[in-house]
Amino acid sequence: MEQQGARNAEAAAQQPAGGRKPNWLSRILGGEVLQSRAVLRQVPLIVMLCFYAILLVYNRYRVEDLTKERAAAQERITYLREARIELQKRYQESIKISQIAEMLDGTGIGITAGPPFELDVDGMDKLLK
């Protein structure tokens, strides 16, 4: 009986004067909401939602970094392709048969029209003796 009377006295002390319920903002700021059983039962859900929010933000930044890296790599690939084409063009220009023939004209060597011929080794022995 005494316990019930003490509880009623505590309940009366917690209620503001005039029989009004306390303001919801003062309950939140005072921490009363966090002590209620309904909120305490939801703590694992709140923790899980916070974890998912952090994971979502991390994923967003990671994808953004990967997108920047991919764009930079694509730009490098484009540059390297252009440089390869330019080098290939220079190389092909330098090995054209007509240019080689022009370079050899001054030396007197010339380009043969047919396949190379075989040297007669027996005739060379006579010349060397």
C-alpha positions in Angstrom: 0.0 0.0 0.0 2.8 2.4 0.8 4.5 1.6 -2.5 1.3 2.5 -4.4 1.0 5.7 -2.5 4.6 6.6 -3.2 4.1 5.9 -6.9 1.1 8.2 -7.0 3.0 10.9 -5.3 5.9 10.6 -7.8 3.4 10.7 -10.7 1.8 13.8 -9.2 5.2 15.4 -8.8 6.2 14.7 -12.4 3.0 16.3 -13.8 3.2 20.0 -14.2 0.8 22.2 -12.4 -2.6 22.6 -13.9 -3.0 19.0 -15.0 -1.3 19.6 -18.4 0.9 17.0 -20.0 4.6 18.1 -20.4 5.6 19.6 -23.7 7.0 17.0 -26.2 10.0 19.2 -26.9 10.9 19.3 -23.2 10.5 15.5 -23.0 12.9 15.0 -25.9 15.5 17.5 -24.6 15.1 16.2 -21.1 15.8 12.6 -22.2 12.5 11.2 -21.0 11.8 9.8 -24.5 15.1 7.9 -24.6 14.2 6.2 -21.3 10.8 4.8 -22.5 10.5 1.1 -23.3 9.2 1.7 -26.8 12.3 3.6 -27.8 14.7 1.1 -26.0 13.2 -1.7 -28.0 14.0 0.1 -31.2 17.7 0.7 -30.4 18.9 -2.2 -32.6 16.9 -0.9 -35.5 18.2 2.6 -35.0 21.8 1.3 -34.9 21.3 -0.7 -38.0 19.8 2.3 -39.8 22.8 4.4 -38.7 25.2 1.7 -40.0 23.4 1.6 -43.4 23.5 5.4 -43.6 27.3 5.4 -43.0 27.7 2.6 -45.5 25.7 4.6 -48.1 27.8 7.7 -47.7 31.0 5.7 -47.9 29.8 3.9 -51.0 28.9 7.2 -52.6 32.4 8.7 -52.1 34.1 5.4 -53.2 32.1 5.3 -56.4 33.0 9.0 -57.0 36.7 8.3 -56.6 36.5 5.3 -58.9 34.7 7.4 -61.5 37.4 10.0 -61.4 40.2 7.3 -61.7 38.4 5.8 -64.7 38.1 9.2 -66.4 41.8 9.9 -65.9 42.7 6.4 -67.2 40.5 6.9 -70.2 42.2 10.2 -70.9 45.6 8.5 -70.7 44.5 5.8 -73.0 43.3 8.3 -75.6 46.6 10.2 -75.4 48.6 7.0 -75.7 46.6 5.8 -78.7 47.2 9.2 -80.4 50.9 9.0 -79.7 51.1 5.4 -81.0 49.4 6.4 -84.2 51.7 9.3 -84.7 54.8 7.2 -84.1 53.5 4.5 -86.4 52.9 7.1 -89.1 56.5 8.4 -88.8 57.9 4.9 -88.9 55.9 3.9 -92.0 57.0 7.1 -93.7 60.6 6.3 -93.0 60.5 2.8 -94.4 58.8 3.4 -97.7 60.6 1.7 -100.5 60.8 4.8 -102.6 62.5 6.7 -99.8 65.0 3.8 -99.3 65.7 3.8 -103.0 66.4 7.5 -103.0 68.8 7.1 -100.1 70.6 4.2 -101.9 70.9 6.1 -105.2 73.6 8.3 -103.9 75.7 5.3 -102.7 75.5 3.4 -106.0 74.1 0.3 -104.4 70.6 0.4 -105.7 67.6 -2.0 -105.1 67.4 -5.2 -107.0 64.3 -6.0 -108.9 64.5 -9.7 -108.3 65.6 -12.1 -105.5 69.2 -12.1 -104.4 71.5 -14.4 -106.4 73.7 -17.3 -105.1 77.5 -16.9 -105.1 79.5 -19.5 -106.9 81.9 -20.8 -104.3 84.0 -22.9 -106.7 84.8 -19.8 -108.7 85.8 -18.0 -105.6 88.5 -20.7 -104.8 90.1 -20.0 -108.2 90.2 -16.2 -107.4 91.6 -16.6 -104.0 94.6 -18.8 -105.2 
